[in-house]
Amino acid sequence: IVDASGPRRIQYSRWDSSSCPLTFVLYQLTPERLLADYTSAIKEATPISIEGLPLVREWTDGDSANEVALPSDLPPGLYVLASRGSTGHGDRLIVVLTHYALILKEASTGLGTNARHQVAGYATSISTGRPRPGMAVRLYDRSGRFYGQGTTDGEGRFETTVVGDTDPLLALGEVEGEMTLCGFGPEWDA
């Protein structure tokens, strides 16, 4: 998650000792593609695919601080940022450029089809910390299957209970055409 109102900087570590500039390539990512590719990438431990994604921007950056700034004119959205060094190898990162953060808490009781998953959350402006009412929040499981939804109230809060056999993966929040993302599970721990 990168604050669209902030400095838009992403820190990285290089695997090589080269001081050569890196080439950064930014691709547009749709929510549907994110769900399809991200769930399979977790299962197979492979980088998210950039095949078929629209190229948004490419640039070279020689920042010795191991930090790259996203272009200031880049609109909020879901992206894949890919890097390439002098060896041709690189890495990929899912980037959510947004003005909003979504914070979630999930508690489950029971097993199988009788399981109850209570999900509570809070949406806020990253730069001001103020609540963001009216955000539609959709919940997806580890198969990329939609399993619940809610809308934030006047204080930026939402809550929903889902009954059934599911393994929560992530939540997509959307308000006025802008998205944010929050995940469940250890792969999302900071």
Salt bridges, closest charged atoms under 4 A:
ASP16 OD1 - ARG14 NE 3.06
ASP37 OD2 - ARG33 NE 2.42
GLU58 OE2 - ARG84 NH2 3.31
GLU67 OE1 - ARG9 NE 3.75
ASP73 OD1 - ARG57 NH1 2.96
GLU106 OE2 - HIS117 ND1 3.06
ASP141 OD2 - ARG145 NH2 2.98
GLU155 OE1 - ARG157 NH1 2.47
ASP167 OD2 - ARG142 NE 3.18
GLU174 OE1 - ARG138 NH1 3.53
GLU176 OE2 - ARG132 NH2 3.06
GLU178 OE2 - HIS99 ND1 2.96
GLU187 OE2 - ARG142 NH1 2.97
